[in-house]
Amino acid sequence: KRQWLLDDSWTQSIFIRWDREVSTLGDLPITTDMYIPGGNWTRLRRQSKGEANWGDRQTYSVEFSSRDWGSESDFARLRVQHRWLRTYRDKHRLFLRSDLGAIIVNDIDDIPASLRFFAGGDQSIRGFDFNSIGAVDESNVVIGGRYLAVAGIEYAYQFHHNWRLALFVDAGSAFDDTADIKVGTGFGLHRITPVGTIRIDVGVGV
């Protein structure tokens, strides 16, 4: 892996990795050997080193593989992630995020579990179990999808110098052909400490 710091807060990483995976998706066992080159481009902006009140982060990633150099399938995997945070009048905090992904491949059965897309969990769609959302097989077992589309919005009000109350809505899915959009909503109580924010979020799937 090689990393460069570019202009305007961008960081570029180029890598190549060997991935051998034995997994079971539903009733289908998969064993794959992949040689995967790729790259990440990330820009992080923030105004303070302590508690973040303003900032944004964009990450673009691409990785691919080919039978021409010994991998077991030809594919390209693309992902775009955005995070956006602003604070107004010192008390009103708005956080937006999105996560989009796609796998370009002839047969999704050639893709191991770790490379497929799943949704659900506290960093995805709150109110649903971790990685519980995705394409399903004939037995209705979640096996992951070739596409990902997730977005979330959170508003937090700082009612005390160390406490915030938050409301949020998350929505999206991981799918193959048609997206079955899931929505999670809820609230959170956040404690601001010198070493970071302690968050307790309660989400419910709609």
HUHUQUI-V798094 format. One line per field, one symbol per residue. ss: DSSP state (H for helix, E for strand, L for the rest). A space follows every 10 residues. Layout:
ss=???
This chain:
ss=LEEEELLLLE EEEEEEEEEE EEEEELLEEE EEEEEEEEEE EEEEEELLLL LLLLEEEEEE EEEEELHHHL LLLLEEEEEE EEEEEEEELL LEEEEEEEEE EEEELLLHHH LLHHHLELEL LLLLLLLLLL LLELLELLLL LELLELEEEE EEEEEEEEEE LLEEEEEEEE EEEEELLLLL LEEEEEEEEE EEELLEEEEE EEEEEL
